[in-house]
Amino acid sequence: MKPGSEAASRPPSYPRALLVALGIAMVVIAIASVTLPFGSGPAALLLDHQPYSVFPYPLTIQNLTYLILAAGLADLYVRWQVARREQAFLRAKFLPEDATSVLQLHELGAIRRKVTDLYDGDHGFLPYLIDITIIQLQTSRSVDQAVAILTNSLELMSHRVDMRYQMVRYTAWLIPTIGFIGTIIGIAVALEFINPQKIDLAKVTGGLSVSFYTTLVALLVSVILVFIQHIVQKQEEIALNEAGQYCLKNLINRIYIPHKEDAAS
């Protein structure tokens, strides 16, 4: 395999993934609206498609929740593709991986040329770490300084990876918040139907069902989103840690820098 060929493609853009995810979500909502009978238990729970809904269908809390979930899943899909690309770099064999090879300074230039174009400001953990470590080795001829720059770079990149999930974390917070808003609206509407002289129990219970269903659906959707976020973020963090270990094992530990007296002799 040519180094970096498996990971040469760029990760998908979030706007495109978002449009696709929203389109799929709207199609699923439309199919569910047709297949689930109006006023049935599943339609009331999942879609708020019932006679006692306080929202004009399809502009319900449940459907809004699904669209927000789609936006969060689109972001996670992009992050998952990035994690796969980062893991592919680890299989590209940029550095010697056998038990006997030793690298010398004059060999590092060719290695650096292989990885220079494979990273940008956001993606390419391993190519970036190899490049910055080689630059430090070539300029300082110090393994200690190379280890220091590698360690500092790993810390900064780890913080950057964590920051990329801020929007997903906000989305996971937003979904149950919207569900609670639906709960408050549903309870308020149900209270309006309470007339001491003549209580319409059907309307009261219908309004309460709206309030409870919105919260239940929002909490379940939030749990799903947080679970997927945990899986995807773990994969990206593992890729970063393995990139650092790869550089330590196959670059730092293999480099041979002669002492001044050896070079003079």
C-alpha positions as CSV (number, residue, x, y, z in Angstrom):
1,M,0.0,0.0,0.0
2,K,1.3,3.4,-0.9
3,P,1.8,5.5,2.3
4,G,-1.2,7.5,3.1
5,S,-3.3,6.3,0.1
6,E,-6.0,4.8,2.3
7,A,-6.4,8.0,4.2
8,A,-5.8,10.5,1.3
9,S,-9.5,11.3,0.9
10,R,-10.8,14.3,2.9
11,P,-13.5,13.7,5.5
12,P,-17.1,14.7,4.5
13,S,-18.2,18.3,5.2
14,Y,-20.7,18.9,7.9
15,P,-23.1,21.0,5.9
16,R,-23.6,18.2,3.4
17,A,-23.9,15.6,6.1
18,L,-26.4,17.9,7.9
19,L,-28.6,18.3,4.8
20,V,-28.6,14.5,4.2
21,A,-29.4,13.8,7.8
22,L,-32.3,16.3,7.9
23,G,-33.7,14.9,4.7
24,I,-33.6,11.3,6.1
25,A,-35.3,12.5,9.3
26,M,-38.1,14.2,7.4
27,V,-38.7,11.2,5.2
28,V,-38.8,8.9,8.3
29,I,-41.3,11.3,10.0
30,A,-43.4,11.4,6.9
31,I,-43.5,7.6,6.6
32,A,-44.3,7.3,10.3
33,S,-47.1,9.8,9.9
34,V,-48.7,7.8,7.2
35,T,-48.2,4.3,8.7
36,L,-49.1,5.1,12.3
37,P,-52.9,5.6,12.7
38,F,-53.9,9.1,13.8
39,G,-54.7,9.1,17.5
40,S,-53.2,5.7,18.2
41,G,-50.8,5.2,21.1
42,P,-47.6,5.0,19.0
43,A,-48.6,8.1,17.0
44,A,-49.4,10.0,20.1
45,L,-46.2,9.0,21.8
46,L,-43.7,9.2,19.0
47,L,-45.2,12.0,16.8
48,D,-47.8,13.8,19.0
49,H,-50.2,13.0,16.1
50,Q,-53.4,13.0,18.1
51,P,-56.6,15.0,18.6
52,Y,-55.4,16.6,21.9
53,S,-52.1,17.9,20.6
54,V,-51.6,21.6,21.3
55,F,-49.2,21.9,18.3
56,P,-50.3,22.0,14.6
57,Y,-49.0,18.8,13.0
58,P,-46.2,18.2,11.9
59,L,-44.8,21.1,14.0
60,T,-44.7,19.1,17.2
61,I,-42.1,18.8,19.9
62,Q,-41.4,15.2,19.0
63,N,-40.7,16.0,15.4
64,L,-38.5,19.0,16.3
65,T,-36.6,16.6,18.6
66,Y,-35.9,14.2,15.8
67,L,-34.6,17.0,13.6
68,I,-32.2,18.2,16.3
69,L,-31.1,14.6,16.8
70,A,-30.4,14.3,13.0
71,A,-28.2,17.4,13.3
72,G,-26.3,15.9,16.1
73,L,-25.9,12.6,14.3
74,A,-24.6,14.4,11.2
75,D,-21.9,16.0,13.3
76,L,-21.0,12.6,14.9
77,Y,-20.9,11.0,11.4
78,V,-18.3,13.5,10.3
79,R,-16.3,12.9,13.5
80,W,-16.6,9.1,13.0
81,Q,-15.3,9.4,9.4
82,V,-12.4,11.6,10.7
83,A,-11.6,8.9,13.3
84,R,-11.5,6.2,10.6
85,R,-9.2,8.4,8.5
86,E,-6.9,9.0,11.5
87,Q,-6.7,5.2,12.2
88,A,-5.9,4.6,8.5
89,F,-2.8,6.8,8.9
90,L,-1.6,4.3,11.5
91,R,-1.6,1.6,8.9
92,A,0.2,3.7,6.2
93,K,3.7,2.6,7.4
94,F,5.3,6.1,7.3
95,L,8.1,4.9,9.6
96,P,10.0,1.6,9.9
97,E,8.2,-0.8,12.2
98,D,10.6,-3.8,12.4
99,A,12.7,-4.6,15.4
100,T,16.1,-3.7,14.0
101,S,15.8,-0.5,11.8
102,V,17.6,2.6,13.0
103,L,16.9,6.1,11.6
104,Q,19.6,8.7,11.0
105,L,19.1,12.4,10.6
106,H,19.8,12.4,6.8
107,E,16.9,9.9,6.3
108,L,14.3,12.1,8.0
109,G,13.9,14.5,5.1
110,A,12.4,11.8,2.8
111,I,10.0,10.7,5.6
112,R,8.9,14.3,6.2
113,R,8.1,14.8,2.5
114,K,5.7,11.9,2.6
115,V,3.5,13.4,5.4
116,T,3.7,17.1,4.7
117,D,0.6,17.3,2.5
118,L,-1.5,14.9,4.5
119,Y,-2.6,17.1,7.4
120,D,-4.2,20.5,7.8
121,G,-5.1,22.6,10.8
122,D,-7.8,20.1,11.9
123,H,-7.1,16.6,10.6
124,G,-4.1,14.3,10.3
125,F,-2.8,13.5,13.8
126,L,0.0,11.2,12.8
127,P,1.4,13.1,9.8
128,Y,1.4,16.3,11.9
129,L,3.2,14.6,14.8
130,I,5.8,13.0,12.5
131,D,6.4,16.3,10.7
132,I,6.8,18.5,13.9
133,T,9.0,15.9,15.6
134,I,11.3,15.6,12.6
135,I,11.6,19.4,12.3
136,Q,12.6,19.5,16.0
137,L,15.1,16.7,15.5
138,Q,16.7,18.3,12.5
139,T,17.0,21.8,14.1
140,S,18.0,20.9,17.6
141,R,19.5,17.4,17.2
142,S,18.1,16.7,20.7
143,V,15.9,13.7,21.4
144,D,14.8,15.3,24.7
145,Q,13.5,18.4,22.9
146,A,11.8,16.2,20.3
147,V,10.0,14.3,23.1
148,A,9.0,17.6,24.7
149,I,7.5,19.0,21.5
150,L,5.7,15.7,20.8
151,T,4.2,15.7,24.3
152,N,3.1,19.3,24.1
153,S,1.5,18.7,20.7
154,L,-0.4,15.7,22.0
155,E,-1.8,17.8,24.8
156,L,-2.9,20.6,22.5
157,M,-4.5,18.1,20.0
158,S,-6.3,16.3,22.8
159,H,-7.8,19.6,23.9
160,R,-8.8,20.3,20.3
161,V,-10.5,17.0,19.9
162,D,-12.5,17.6,23.0
163,M,-13.6,21.0,21.8
164,R,-14.9,19.5,18.6
165,Y,-17.7,17.8,20.6
166,Q,-19.0,20.9,22.2
167,M,-21.8,21.3,19.7
168,V,-22.9,17.7,20.2
169,R,-22.9,18.2,24.0
170,Y,-25.0,21.3,23.6
171,T,-27.4,19.3,21.3
172,A,-27.6,16.6,23.9
173,W,-28.6,19.3,26.5
174,L,-30.9,21.1,24.1
175,I,-33.1,18.0,23.3
176,P,-34.3,17.3,26.9
177,T,-34.7,21.0,27.5
178,I,-37.1,21.2,24.5
179,G,-38.9,18.2,25.9
180,F,-39.4,19.9,29.3
181,I,-40.7,23.0,27.5
182,G,-43.3,20.7,25.8
183,T,-44.1,19.3,29.3
184,I,-44.8,22.8,30.7
185,I,-47.0,23.7,27.7
186,G,-48.9,20.5,27.9
187,I,-49.6,21.0,31.6
188,A,-50.6,24.6,31.1
189,V,-53.1,23.5,28.4
190,A,-54.5,20.7,30.6
191,L,-55.1,23.1,33.4
192,E,-57.1,25.4,31.1
193,F,-59.5,22.5,30.6
194,I,-60.2,22.1,34.3
195,N,-63.5,23.7,34.9
196,P,-64.9,23.2,38.5
197,Q,-68.4,23.1,37.2
198,K,-67.8,20.7,34.3
199,I,-64.4,18.9,34.0
200,D,-63.7,17.4,30.6
201,L,-61.5,14.5,31.6
202,A,-60.7,13.5,28.0
203,K,-59.2,16.9,27.2
204,V,-57.3,17.1,30.6
205,T,-55.8,13.7,30.2
206,G,-55.0,14.4,26.6
207,G,-53.1,17.6,27.5
208,L,-51.2,15.7,30.2
209,S,-50.3,13.0,27.8
210,V,-48.7,15.6,25.5
211,S,-46.6,16.9,28.4
212,F,-45.4,13.5,29.5
213,Y,-44.8,12.1,26.0
214,T,-42.6,15.0,24.9
215,T,-40.3,14.6,28.0
216,L,-40.1,10.8,27.6
217,V,-39.2,11.0,23.9
218,A,-36.7,13.8,24.5
219,L,-34.9,11.9,27.2
220,L,-34.7,8.7,25.2
221,V,-33.4,10.6,22.2
222,S,-30.8,12.4,24.3
223,V,-29.6,9.1,25.8
224,I,-29.1,7.7,22.3
225,L,-27.2,10.8,21.2
226,V,-24.9,10.8,24.2
227,F,-24.2,7.1,23.8
228,I,-23.1,7.5,20.2
229,Q,-21.1,10.5,21.1
230,H,-19.2,8.5,23.7
231,I,-18.4,5.8,21.1
232,V,-17.2,8.2,18.4
233,Q,-15.2,10.4,20.7
234,K,-13.5,7.4,22.2
235,Q,-12.4,6.2,18.7
236,E,-11.0,9.6,17.9
237,E,-9.1,9.9,21.2
238,I,-7.7,6.3,20.7
239,A,-6.5,7.3,17.3
240,L,-4.7,10.3,18.8
241,N,-3.1,8.3,21.6
242,E,-2.0,5.6,19.1
243,A,-0.4,8.3,16.9
244,G,1.6,9.5,19.8
245,Q,2.7,6.0,20.7
246,Y,3.6,5.3,17.1
247,C,5.9,8.3,17.0
248,L,7.6,7.4,20.2
249,K,8.1,3.8,19.2
250,N,9.1,4.2,15.6
251,L,10.6,7.6,15.4
252,I,12.0,8.8,18.8
253,N,13.2,5.4,19.9
254,R,14.9,4.6,16.5
255,I,16.7,7.9,15.8
256,Y,20.4,7.8,16.0
257,I,22.1,11.2,16.7
258,P,25.9,10.8,16.9
259,H,27.7,12.7,19.7
260,K,30.1,15.5,18.8
261,E,33.1,13.4,19.4
262,D,31.7,10.6,17.3
263,A,31.0,13.0,14.5
264,A,34.5,14.5,14.7
265,S,36.1,11.1,14.5
